[in-house]
Amino acid sequence: QVELVESGGGLVQAGGSLRLSCGASTNIFRLNDMGWYRQAPGKQRELVAILISGGSNYTDSVKGRFTISRDSAKNMVYLQMNSLKPEDTAVYYCAARRSSGYAWYWGQGTQVTVSS
């Protein structure tokens, strides 16, 4: 079982920045795929950014504004969010899995609220 713990959420004005952090309870060398999802009220959970197969992918709405990265030495994954917009408001979840075909592990989520 892998535990993921997010931090770094909060309230920020539009145009501001936040950095989300996700700490894993295991050596993340064992986790090939790691990413960030978000869920806004009344909406389905959506993929925001993912590190997979040696590369990264982003949902179109955050391209050029968000950056995902990992620090394997610290067992951490980050999401740098710049130029935040009110529509980025959501609960952000860290997710990780060993590789394709394995189940995803999930964090408890961290709230990001962007005021206009």
N, C-alpha and C positions, 0 to 999 in steps of 0.2 A: 504494500500500500504506500502510495506517495502522497504526502501532504504539501499543498501549495498555499502560501499565505501572501495576499496582496497588501500593498500599502501605497500611500501617496495620493489618494483621492482627496477631493475637497471642493470648495466653492471658488470659482475664478470668474473674472469678467471676460466677456468676449474679446478675443485677440490675445489673451494671456496664454500661459504655458503651465503644464504640469508634467511631472515624470512619475509614472507608476512603476512600482517595483514588485517583483514576485520572487519569493524565496521558496526553494524546494527542499524537502527533507531528505533527498537522496542526491547522489552525484548525478548532475544533469548530463554527463556523458552517456548515461543510460537512456536519456530521453531525446530521441532524434527530432521529434516534432514538438515545438512549443509555440504558443500563440496567445493572443488576446481576443476575447469576444466581448460584446456589450449587449445589454438589453435595456431598452427604454420602456417606460410605462406603456402598457397596451400593445407592445410590439414583440416580435419574435427575437430571440437571441441571434445576433449576427456576428460573423467573423470580421474582425477589424484588421488584424495583422498576424502573420504567421511566419515562423522560421521552419522550413521544411525542405528536405533533400538538398541541404547545402545552400538554399536560396531563401528569399523572402517574398511574400506576397501581401498586398494591401487591398482593402476594399476601395473602390474608386473614390469615395467621398473623403478619404483621409490621405490619399496619395499626395506627396509633397508637403504634408503637414506633420504626419506622425512617422516615427522611426522606431522599429523594434530592434532590440539587441540582446545579447546574452553574454554573461561573464561566467564561464564554466568553472573558473577557479573559486568563485564565490557561490556557485549554484544559484545564480540569479538571472532573471529575465526582466528586461525593462521595456517600457513604452514611453518614449518622449513625445509629448503632444504639444505642438505649437499652433499658433493662430486658431485657438479654440473658438468654436461657434456654439450658439445655444442648442443646435441640433446634435451636438456631441454629448449632451446630457444623457447619462445612462449609468447603470451599474456595470462596471467593467470586471470581467472575469479572466483570470489566468488559466490556461489549459495546457496540458502536456500529455504525451503518450510515447511509448517506446518506439513505435514506428507504425506504418500503415497496417491496419488489421488488428491492432491492439486498441483497447478501450482508452478513452480520454480520462485523465484525472482533472479535477476542477478545484479551484480555490473558492473561497466564500464570497468573493466579490468586494469591490470598493466603489463607493458612490462618487461620481464626477458630476458636478452641476456647473453649468456655464450660464451666467446671467447676461442679459442683453443691455 
